[in-house]
Amino acid sequence: MGFLSAARQGRKDDAELGKGLWRRAHDRFHRGLDRFHQVLEGVEDDQLYGELVDIANQLAALLPRVRTVCMEAQRRAPSDGLDIPAALADVHRSLSKAGNSLATTAEAAAMLRLAVGPVPVGAASVHRRAESVFQQVEDAERQLHAE
């Protein structure tokens, strides 16, 4: 992304996500996705790479959903700080867990990348961790719509 397009995206993010809590939740998730994709670059085993790419694509499909939740949360409870609004505390908790789970998913992928020799169970451990990310994003969506 060029300098000008990055600046435009930053202004758009400020308008849609604010500069506080919801922006941080979105950005944390986005950084986790970036990290997962960085890990893919070092995978040499073709079969493992294919499995991890599939998981990466599924996780990347969650980003627009996370953005939508964060935008709606910002609309309902604008945030320019780190105070968690009581009415949306469960939404924030689920988004925070999703970001953290995504980071541990990337970590699990990195551990597989470093494995010596073929990995007998493939990306099963990464897939298990990714399942928690899917669940936590679904929880955030459900809790937002329950409010």
N, CA, C and O of each residue as an XYZ file, in Angstrom:
588
protein
N       0.850     -1.162      0.000
C       0.000      0.000      0.000
C       0.901      1.232      0.000
O       1.829      1.328      0.803
N       0.628      2.167     -0.896
C       1.413      3.384     -0.978
C       1.091      4.334      0.156
O       0.123      4.147      0.894
N       1.918      5.355      0.279
C       1.757      6.314      1.373
C       0.392      6.997      1.329
O      -0.291      7.085      2.350
N      -0.010      7.481      0.152
C      -1.286      8.202      0.055
C      -2.481      7.292      0.305
O      -3.435      7.681      0.978
N      -2.428      6.083     -0.237
C      -3.551      5.172     -0.007
C      -3.610      4.735      1.455
O      -4.695      4.513      1.993
N      -2.453      4.612      2.097
C      -2.438      4.273      3.525
C      -3.031      5.412      4.347
O      -3.755      5.172      5.313
N      -2.731      6.632      3.972
C      -3.294      7.792      4.681
C      -4.802      7.857      4.501
O      -5.537      8.124      5.452
N      -5.267      7.609      3.264
C      -6.721      7.597      3.004
C      -7.397      6.501      3.822
O      -8.455      6.722      4.413
N      -6.779      5.313      3.854
C      -7.359      4.203      4.621
C      -7.397      4.549      6.099
O      -8.367      4.224      6.785
N      -6.355      5.203      6.600
C      -6.319      5.614      8.004
C      -7.449      6.570      8.336
O      -8.081      6.439      9.384
N      -7.714      7.534      7.454
C      -8.826      8.473      7.681
C     -10.164      7.751      7.624
O     -11.065      8.040      8.412
N     -10.295      6.813      6.691
C     -11.539      6.036      6.597
C     -11.735      5.208      7.867
O     -12.838      5.143      8.410
N     -10.652      4.575      8.336
C     -10.739      3.786      9.564
C     -11.107      4.664     10.752
O     -11.917      4.267     11.591
N     -10.512      5.863     10.830
C     -10.853      6.782     11.918
C     -12.338      7.121     11.892
O     -12.986      7.165     12.939
N     -12.877      7.360     10.705
C     -14.294      7.729     10.584
C     -15.205      6.555     10.930
O     -16.227      6.740     11.591
N     -14.847      5.355     10.493
C     -15.725      4.202     10.682
C     -15.523      3.487     12.014
O     -16.474      2.964     12.596
N     -14.278      3.467     12.492
C     -13.956      2.682     13.683
C     -13.585      3.532     14.890
O     -13.445      3.011     15.996
N     -13.424      4.834     14.686
C     -12.981      5.694     15.769
C     -11.489      5.532     15.984
O     -10.781      4.950     15.162
N     -11.028      6.060     17.106
C      -9.595      5.979     17.427
C      -9.362      5.233     18.735
O      -8.248      5.225     19.260
N     -10.395      4.617     19.253
C     -10.281      3.988     20.560
C     -10.405      2.480     20.515
O      -9.785      1.792     19.704
N     -11.220      2.011     21.408
C     -11.400      0.601     21.699
C     -11.717     -0.258     20.474
O     -11.092     -1.297     20.261
N     -12.675      0.172     19.685
C     -13.142     -0.639     18.557
C     -12.107     -0.668     17.447
O     -11.944     -1.682     16.767
N     -11.413      0.435     17.265
C     -10.330      0.479     16.271
C      -9.209     -0.466     16.695
O      -8.650     -1.185     15.865
N      -8.888     -0.464     17.961
C      -7.827     -1.349     18.468
C      -8.204     -2.817     18.306
O      -7.360     -3.642     17.958
N      -9.473     -3.146     18.558
C      -9.919     -4.537     18.406
C      -9.803     -4.977     16.946
O      -9.340     -6.081     16.659
N     -10.224     -4.112     16.034
C     -10.130     -4.411     14.605
C      -8.669     -4.558     14.176
O      -8.309     -5.510     13.483
N      -7.838     -3.610     14.594
C      -6.432     -3.629     14.195
C      -5.688     -4.832     14.755
O      -4.803     -5.375     14.094
N      -6.039     -5.257     15.972
C      -5.411     -6.439     16.568
C      -5.725     -7.672     15.719
O      -4.846     -8.493     15.455
N      -6.970     -7.793     15.297
C      -7.365     -8.921     14.460
C      -6.619     -8.863     13.124
O      -6.119     -9.880     12.643
N      -6.550     -7.688     12.538
C      -5.865     -7.511     11.258
C      -4.382     -7.876     11.368
O      -3.836     -8.531     10.479
N      -3.735     -7.457     12.445
C      -2.320     -7.805     12.656
C      -2.143     -9.316     12.801
O      -1.162     -9.872     12.308
N      -3.083     -9.986     13.474
C      -3.021    -11.441     13.605
C      -3.088    -12.123     12.245
O      -2.380    -13.099     11.999
N      -3.941    -11.607     11.363
C      -4.021    -12.157     10.005
C      -2.712    -11.942      9.253
O      -2.216    -12.842      8.575
N      -2.162    -10.741      9.381
C      -0.879    -10.461      8.727
C       0.187    -11.429      9.209
O       0.964    -11.953      8.412
N       0.223    -11.666     10.507
C       1.220    -12.571     11.080
C       1.034    -13.988     10.537
O       2.010    -14.655     10.195
N      -0.200    -14.442     10.458
C      -0.466    -15.782      9.937
C       0.059    -15.890      8.501
O       0.689    -16.885      8.143
N      -0.200    -14.877      7.692
C       0.261    -14.912      6.314
C       1.785    -14.832      6.216
O       2.373    -15.409      5.301
N       2.427    -14.130      7.138
C       3.889    -14.094      7.160
C       4.452    -15.483      7.450
O       5.466    -15.883      6.879
N       3.790    -16.205      8.335
C       4.240    -17.564      8.673
C       4.171    -18.459      7.443
O       5.030    -19.320      7.255
N       3.162    -18.265      6.609
C       3.007    -19.095      5.413
C       4.215    -19.010      4.485
O       4.561    -19.977      3.806
N       4.842    -17.855      4.466
C       5.961    -17.643      3.547
C       7.119    -18.609      3.792
O       7.895    -18.879      2.876
N       7.249    -19.130      5.005
C       8.373    -20.007      5.300
C       8.058    -21.492      5.261
O       8.925    -22.309      5.569
N       6.839    -21.860      4.889
C       6.461    -23.278      4.876
C       6.979    -23.931      3.597
O       6.672    -23.487      2.491
N       7.760    -24.984      3.763
C       8.364    -25.645      2.612
C       7.594    -26.892      2.173
O       7.634    -27.253      0.996
N       6.902    -27.547      3.087
C       6.139    -28.756      2.770
C       4.866    -28.358      2.010
O       4.042    -27.605      2.529
N       4.709    -28.862      0.785
C       3.589    -28.451     -0.069
C       2.228    -28.824      0.504
O       1.283    -28.037      0.440
N       2.130    -30.030      1.065
C       0.847    -30.455      1.623
C       0.465    -29.586      2.823
O      -0.674    -29.130      2.926
N       1.403    -29.363      3.713
C       1.156    -28.516      4.874
C       0.823    -27.089      4.429
O      -0.084    -26.454      4.967
N       1.566    -26.601      3.443
C       1.308    -25.261      2.925
C      -0.137    -25.151      2.420
O      -0.823    -24.169      2.703
N      -0.586    -26.148      1.681
C      -1.959    -26.143      1.167
C      -2.988    -26.106      2.284
O      -3.977    -25.379      2.199
N      -2.758    -26.888      3.331
C      -3.685    -26.892      4.465
C      -3.702    -25.536      5.166
O      -4.763    -25.031      5.532
N      -2.529    -24.958      5.348
C      -2.440    -23.679      6.037
C      -3.038    -22.541      5.206
O      -3.641    -21.620      5.757
N      -2.872    -22.604      3.891
C      -3.470    -21.584      3.025
C      -4.990    -21.642      3.123
O      -5.652    -20.605      3.157
N      -5.538    -22.840      3.168
C      -6.987    -22.980      3.309
C      -7.471    -22.344      4.616
O      -8.468    -21.622      4.634
N      -6.764    -22.618      5.689
C      -7.116    -22.023      6.990
C      -6.962    -20.505      6.925
O      -7.816    -19.771      7.423
N      -5.873    -20.033      6.312
C      -5.636    -18.587      6.193
C      -6.767    -17.908      5.430
O      -7.201    -16.818      5.804
N      -7.243    -18.541      4.373
C      -8.342    -17.966      3.597
C      -9.631    -17.894      4.415
O     -10.373    -16.915      4.338
N      -9.883    -18.928      5.190
C     -11.077    -18.923      6.042
C     -10.980    -17.829      7.104
O     -11.963    -17.147      7.391
N      -9.800    -17.667      7.681
C      -9.605    -16.621      8.686
C      -9.715    -15.234      8.060
O     -10.300    -14.329      8.655
N      -9.158    -15.063      6.867
C      -9.227    -13.767      6.183
C     -10.666    -13.386      5.867
O     -11.004    -12.203      5.842
N     -11.509    -14.374      5.628
C     -12.924    -14.101      5.349
C     -13.638    -13.523      6.577
O     -14.716    -12.941      6.453
N     -13.043    -13.682      7.748
C     -13.640    -13.130      8.968
C     -13.395    -11.625      9.118
O     -14.144    -10.950      9.823
N     -12.366    -11.096      8.470
C     -12.009     -9.686      8.675
C     -13.154     -8.723      8.357
O     -13.392     -7.808      9.147
N     -13.872     -8.877      7.251
C     -14.998     -7.962      7.017
C     -16.087     -8.078      8.094
O     -16.746     -7.093      8.426
N     -16.266     -9.270      8.625
C     -17.253     -9.457      9.693
C     -16.798     -8.757     10.970
O     -17.602     -8.119     11.649
N     -15.510     -8.874     11.298
C     -14.969     -8.189     12.470
C     -15.106     -6.686     12.283
O     -15.484     -5.970     13.211
N     -14.801     -6.210     11.087
C     -14.915     -4.771     10.810
C     -16.357     -4.305     10.985
O     -16.598     -3.245     11.564
N     -17.304     -5.073     10.497
C     -18.719     -4.714     10.627
C     -19.129     -4.636     12.086
O     -19.823     -3.701     12.487
N     -18.710     -5.605     12.882
C     -19.025     -5.592     14.319
C     -18.414     -4.351     14.968
O     -19.076     -3.662     15.743
N     -17.158     -4.073     14.650
C     -16.487     -2.914     15.250
C     -17.128     -1.598     14.808
O     -17.253     -0.673     15.610
N     -17.527     -1.507     13.556
C     -18.187     -0.290     13.072
C     -19.519     -0.076     13.780
O     -19.842      1.039     14.188
N     -20.283     -1.146     13.920
C     -21.575     -1.028     14.597
C     -21.388     -0.703     16.073
O     -22.135      0.097     16.636
N     -20.406     -1.314     16.691
C     -20.124     -1.022     18.095
C     -19.704      0.440     18.256
O     -20.111      1.100     19.212
N     -18.905      0.940     17.341
C     -18.495      2.345     17.380
C     -19.704      3.260     17.183
O     -19.791      4.320     17.803
N     -20.620      2.856     16.335
C     -21.830      3.653     16.116
C     -22.676      3.703     17.386
O     -23.207      4.755     17.743
N     -22.797      2.570     18.062
C     -23.636      2.495     19.270
C     -22.963      3.097     20.500
O     -23.616      3.732     21.327
N     -21.668      2.894     20.611
C     -20.919      3.363     21.793
C     -19.584      3.927     21.329
O     -18.555      3.263     21.453
N     -19.591      5.157     20.792
C     -18.352      5.737     20.262
C     -17.227      5.722     21.295
O     -17.434      5.978     22.481
N     -16.033      5.412     20.798
C     -14.882      5.301     21.695
C     -13.666      5.968     21.080
O     -13.271      5.672     19.953
N     -13.086      6.872     21.848
C     -11.795      7.438     21.475
C     -10.754      7.096     22.533
O      -9.633      7.602     22.503
N     -11.136      6.236     23.464
C     -10.233      5.827     24.536
C     -10.272      4.324     24.703
O     -10.611      3.593     23.772
N      -9.923      3.866     25.893
C      -9.868      2.432     26.158
C     -10.935      1.970     27.143
O     -10.934      0.813     27.564
N     -11.844      2.869     27.511
C     -12.924      2.478     28.415
C     -13.914      1.590     27.683
O     -14.363      1.914     26.584
N     -14.250      0.462     28.305
C     -15.168     -0.494     27.697
C     -16.584     -0.141     28.133
O     -16.876     -0.131     29.329
N     -17.473      0.149     27.174
C     -18.848      0.465     27.550
C     -19.544     -0.778     28.111
O     -19.455     -1.859     27.530
N     -20.223     -0.621     29.224
C     -20.844     -1.762     29.912
C     -21.811     -2.517     28.999
O     -21.869     -3.747     29.035
N     -22.561     -1.793     28.192
C     -23.569     -2.433     27.343
C     -22.940     -3.342     26.280
O     -23.580     -4.279     25.804
N     -21.700     -3.066     25.915
C     -21.042     -3.845     24.865
C     -19.798     -4.576     25.373
O     -18.920     -4.940     24.591
N     -19.734     -4.783     26.676
C     -18.567     -5.451     27.263
C     -18.386     -6.869     26.721
O     -17.260     -7.299     26.470
N     -19.487     -7.595     26.541
C     -19.387     -8.966     26.021
C     -18.909     -8.977     24.570
O     -18.163     -9.867     24.163
N     -19.341     -7.986     23.799
C     -18.889     -7.878     22.406
C     -17.378     -7.643     22.390
O     -16.647     -8.298     21.647
N     -16.923     -6.708     23.213
C     -15.493     -6.427     23.269
C     -14.706     -7.647     23.730
O     -13.643     -7.945     23.185
N     -15.221     -8.346     24.724
C     -14.542     -9.538     25.234
C     -14.371    -10.575     24.124
O     -13.298    -11.161     23.975
N     -15.425    -10.799     23.353
C     -15.345    -11.784     22.264
C     -14.374    -11.349     21.177
O     -13.622    -12.168     20.648
N     -14.387    -10.048     20.839
C     -13.441     -9.548     19.836
C     -12.004     -9.668     20.332
O     -11.105    -10.031     19.574
N     -11.798     -9.363     21.596
C     -10.465     -9.464     22.180
C      -9.984    -10.913     22.178
O      -8.834    -11.193     21.839
N     -10.867    -11.825     22.555
C     -10.516    -13.247     22.531
C     -10.216    -13.705     21.106
O      -9.288    -14.484     20.889
N     -10.995    -13.227     20.133
C     -10.772    -13.611     18.737
C      -9.388    -13.156     18.279
O      -8.674    -13.912     17.621
N      -9.006    -11.926     18.623
C      -7.680    -11.432     18.259
C      -6.572    -12.234     18.910
O      -5.571    -12.558     18.270
N      -6.751    -12.552     20.180
C      -5.748    -13.353     20.891
C      -5.680    -14.769     20.337
O      -4.592    -15.323     20.178
N      -6.829    -15.354     20.044
C      -6.858    -16.711     19.483
C      -6.228    -16.747     18.097
O      -5.577    -17.724     17.726
N      -6.424    -15.684     17.342
C      -5.799    -15.617     16.027
C      -4.275    -15.574     16.168
O      -3.559    -16.197     15.385
N      -3.791    -14.851     17.150
C      -2.340    -14.809     17.398
C      -1.810    -16.187     17.775
O      -0.734    -16.573     17.319
N      -2.539    -16.935     18.595
C      -2.073    -18.277     18.965
C      -2.198    -19.246     17.789
O      -1.441    -20.213     17.696
N      -3.148    -18.989     16.896
C      -3.276    -19.800     15.681
C      -2.049    -19.589     14.796
O      -1.495    -20.546     14.255
N      -1.629    -18.339     14.653
C      -0.420    -18.040     13.876
C       0.804    -18.674     14.534
O       1.701    -19.171     13.852
N       0.830    -18.651     15.858
C       1.944    -19.264     16.586
C       1.986    -20.777     16.338
O       3.057    -21.351     16.146
N       0.820    -21.409     16.344
C       0.763    -22.854     16.080
C       1.244    -23.152     14.660
O       1.932    -24.147     14.431
N       0.884    -22.293     13.710
C       1.354    -22.478     12.335
C       2.867    -22.315     12.263
O       3.545    -23.046     11.541
N       3.384    -21.360     13.009
C       4.837    -21.156     13.029
C       5.551    -22.372     13.602
O       6.613    -22.757     13.113
N       4.982    -22.972     14.624
C       5.592    -24.168     15.216
C       5.609    -25.315     14.203
O       6.582    -26.066     14.130
N       4.539    -25.448     13.426
C       4.520    -26.489     12.391
C       5.569    -26.214     11.325
O       6.218    -27.132     10.824
N       5.725    -24.955     10.989
C       6.705    -24.576      9.968
C       8.111    -24.979     10.396
O       8.948    -25.337      9.567
N       8.355    -24.915     11.693
C       9.679    -25.234     12.215
C       9.894    -26.725     12.472
O      10.999    -27.149     12.809
N       8.836    -27.512     12.310
C       8.945    -28.952     12.573
C       9.946    -29.591     11.606
O      10.043    -29.203     10.441
N      10.676    -30.565     12.110
C      11.653    -31.285     11.290
C      10.968    -32.521     10.728
O      10.386    -33.306     11.477
N      11.034    -32.695      9.428
C      10.427    -33.853      8.794
C       8.942    -33.651      8.572
O       8.399    -32.593      8.892
N       8.276    -34.674      8.019
C       6.848    -34.559      7.744
C       6.032    -34.474      9.047
O       6.395    -35.065     10.064
N       4.958    -33.748      8.990
C       4.080    -33.590     10.152
C       2.946    -34.597      9.987
O       2.131    -34.458      9.075
N       2.878    -35.625     10.865
C       1.930    -36.723     10.664
C       0.458    -36.314     10.709
O      -0.366    -36.917     10.022
N       0.119    -35.315     11.495
C      -1.298    -34.936     11.585
C      -1.590    -33.666     10.792
O      -2.685    -33.112     10.891
N      -0.637    -33.207     10.018
C      -0.842    -32.015      9.209
C      -1.130    -30.806     10.086
O      -0.505    -30.609     11.128
N      -2.070    -30.017      9.650
C      -2.374    -28.759     10.323
C      -3.533    -28.889     11.312
O      -4.248    -27.918     11.557
N      -3.720    -30.068     11.876
C      -4.856    -30.295     12.787
C      -4.823    -29.343     13.983
O      -5.865    -28.832     14.394
N      -3.646    -29.104     14.539
C      -3.553    -28.221     15.708
C      -3.905    -26.782     15.331
O      -4.535    -26.068     16.112
N      -3.505    -26.367     14.153
C      -3.817    -25.015     13.686
C      -5.317    -24.902     13.417
O      -5.942    -23.894     13.747
N      -5.876    -25.932     12.825
C      -7.307    -25.921     12.543
C      -8.116    -25.841     13.840
O      -9.111    -25.118     13.905
N      -7.698    -26.575     14.867
C      -8.402    -26.527     16.165
C      -8.376    -25.119     16.738
O      -9.385    -24.621     17.239
N      -7.224    -24.491     16.661
C      -7.116    -23.118     17.187
C      -7.936    -22.144     16.347
O      -8.540    -21.219     16.889
N      -7.963    -22.339     15.047
C      -8.751    -21.467     14.168
C     -10.246    -21.588     14.482
O     -10.987    -20.610     14.383
N     -10.679    -22.783     14.856
C     -12.095    -22.968     15.204
C     -12.520    -22.041     16.329
O     -13.644    -21.539     16.325
N     -11.633    -21.805     17.298
C     -11.984    -20.902     18.395
C     -12.117    -19.466     17.883
O     -12.942    -18.707     18.393
N     -11.322    -19.088     16.890
C     -11.441    -17.745     16.300
C     -12.806    -17.595     15.643
O     -13.488    -16.590     15.842
N     -13.206    -18.599     14.857
C     -14.522    -18.551     14.199
C     -15.632    -18.408     15.234
O     -16.543    -17.596     15.072
N     -15.548    -19.196     16.290
C     -16.565    -19.180     17.339
C     -16.635    -17.820     18.033
O     -17.723    -17.308     18.299
N     -15.482    -17.245     18.322
C     -15.468    -15.963     19.038
C     -15.994    -14.821     18.176
O     -16.635    -13.907     18.696
N     -15.737    -14.854     16.873
C     -16.307    -13.837     15.988
C     -17.828    -14.009     15.929
O     -18.568    -13.026     15.963
N     -18.285    -15.249     15.841
C     -19.732    -15.507     15.861
C     -20.349    -15.026     17.176
O     -21.437    -14.451     17.175
N     -19.665    -15.258     18.288
C     -20.151    -14.786     19.586
C     -20.280    -13.268     19.596
O     -21.279    -12.736     20.081
N     -19.291    -12.571     19.071
C     -19.327    -11.093     19.034
C     -20.521    -10.627     18.207
O     -21.232     -9.704     18.604
N     -20.737    -11.262     17.064
C     -21.882    -10.887     16.220
C     -23.198    -11.140     16.941
O     -24.092    -10.295     16.930
N     -23.312    -12.300     17.564
C     -24.545    -12.640     18.264
C     -24.801    -11.677     19.412
O     -25.927    -11.213     19.590
N     -23.785    -11.374     20.184
C     -23.940    -10.472     21.333
C     -24.276     -9.055     20.869
O     -25.049     -8.362     21.530
N     -23.722     -8.624     19.769
C     -24.032     -7.297     19.257
C     -25.490     -7.209     18.844
O     -26.150     -6.201     19.098
N     -25.993     -8.250     18.214
C     -27.384     -8.236     17.755
C     -28.377     -8.473     18.894
O     -29.562     -8.166     18.761
N     -27.896     -9.013     20.004
C     -28.766     -9.234     21.163
C     -28.989     -7.938     21.937
O     -29.955     -7.824     22.690
N     -28.104     -6.966     21.757
C     -28.217     -5.689     22.480
C     -29.330     -4.840     21.928
O     -29.564     -3.735     22.417
